[in-house]
């Protein structure tokens, strides 16, 4: 199944405050697939990178915006980063 190619079996996705497990996610996408939407050529993502080195611990928030060619290869990418305060545990 295509969902298994991109999602772990124990996937949990929160969309607008609604929790969806694997089965809910599949049911949620069925009506969208019937309409056969066209793919877009752009992506936006936010992640947090945690790094530990010999001198200190770092946390960085990363914002990525990308654009793809029609055949799916990355054409252009822009990244913004900011260092976050690291709390001691």
C-alpha positions as semicolon CSV with decimal commas, in nm:
position;residue;x (nm);y (nm);z (nm)
1;X;0,000;0,000;0,000
2;X;0,128;0,348;-0,084
3;X;0,074;0,470;0,275
4;X;0,327;0,212;0,395
5;X;0,590;0,348;0,156
6;X;0,587;0,690;0,323
7;X;0,456;0,626;0,676
8;X;0,560;0,400;0,963
9;X;0,293;0,153;1,080
10;X;0,252;0,348;1,404
11;X;0,214;0,688;1,233
12;X;0,035;0,958;1,431
13;X;-0,048;1,281;1,252
14;X;-0,212;1,580;1,411
15;X;-0,401;1,798;1,162
16;X;-0,575;2,107;1,295
17;X;-0,585;1,948;1,640
18;X;-0,732;1,615;1,520
19;X;-0,529;1,303;1,590
20;X;-0,509;1,048;1,308
21;X;-0,351;0,705;1,326
22;X;-0,266;0,501;1,013
23;X;-0,622;0,384;0,946
24;X;-0,769;0,732;1,001
25;X;-0,506;0,885;0,774
26;X;-0,589;0,641;0,493
27;X;-0,962;0,711;0,530
28;X;-0,893;1,085;0,532
29;X;-0,704;1,071;0,201
30;X;-0,949;0,853;0,006
31;X;-1,185;1,138;-0,095
32;X;-0,886;1,351;-0,197
33;X;-0,748;1,074;-0,419
34;X;-1,086;1,033;-0,596
35;X;-1,068;1,398;-0,705
36;X;-0,719;1,333;-0,853
37;X;-0,552;1,655;-0,747
38;X;-0,248;1,771;-0,938
39;X;0,087;1,777;-0,766
40;X;0,251;2,106;-0,677
41;X;0,614;2,176;-0,741
42;X;0,697;2,329;-0,402
43;X;0,756;2,217;-0,045
44;X;0,788;2,388;0,293
45;X;0,913;2,217;0,607
46;X;1,014;2,306;0,962
47;X;1,237;2,092;1,178
48;X;1,449;2,118;1,490
49;X;1,808;1,997;1,479
50;X;1,973;1,895;1,807
51;X;2,353;1,874;1,805
52;X;2,591;1,768;2,080
53;X;2,959;1,832;2,034
54;X;3,257;1,852;2,270
55;X;3,204;2,216;2,358
56;X;2,824;2,255;2,393
57;X;2,476;2,138;2,304
58;X;2,294;2,322;2,028
59;X;1,935;2,332;1,910
60;X;1,847;2,495;1,580
61;X;1,511;2,554;1,424
62;X;1,529;2,503;1,046
63;X;1,278;2,634;0,791
64;X;1,315;2,493;0,440
65;X;1,142;2,605;0,123
66;X;1,207;2,410;-0,196
67;X;1,105;2,400;-0,559
68;X;1,110;2,093;-0,784
69;X;1,140;2,032;-1,157
70;X;0,847;1,858;-1,332
71;X;1,033;1,524;-1,306
72;X;1,064;1,560;-0,926
73;X;1,426;1,671;-0,886
74;X;1,513;1,957;-0,653
75;X;1,560;2,279;-0,849
76;X;1,605;2,535;-0,574
77;X;1,616;2,537;-0,195
78;X;1,616;2,811;0,065
79;X;1,685;2,754;0,432
80;X;1,647;2,980;0,733
81;X;1,787;2,878;1,070
82;X;1,784;3,019;1,419
83;X;1,957;2,897;1,731
84;X;1,724;2,804;2,015
85;X;1,806;2,820;2,385
86;X;1,902;2,480;2,520
87;X;1,762;2,397;2,862
88;X;1,966;2,186;3,101
89;X;1,804;1,856;3,204
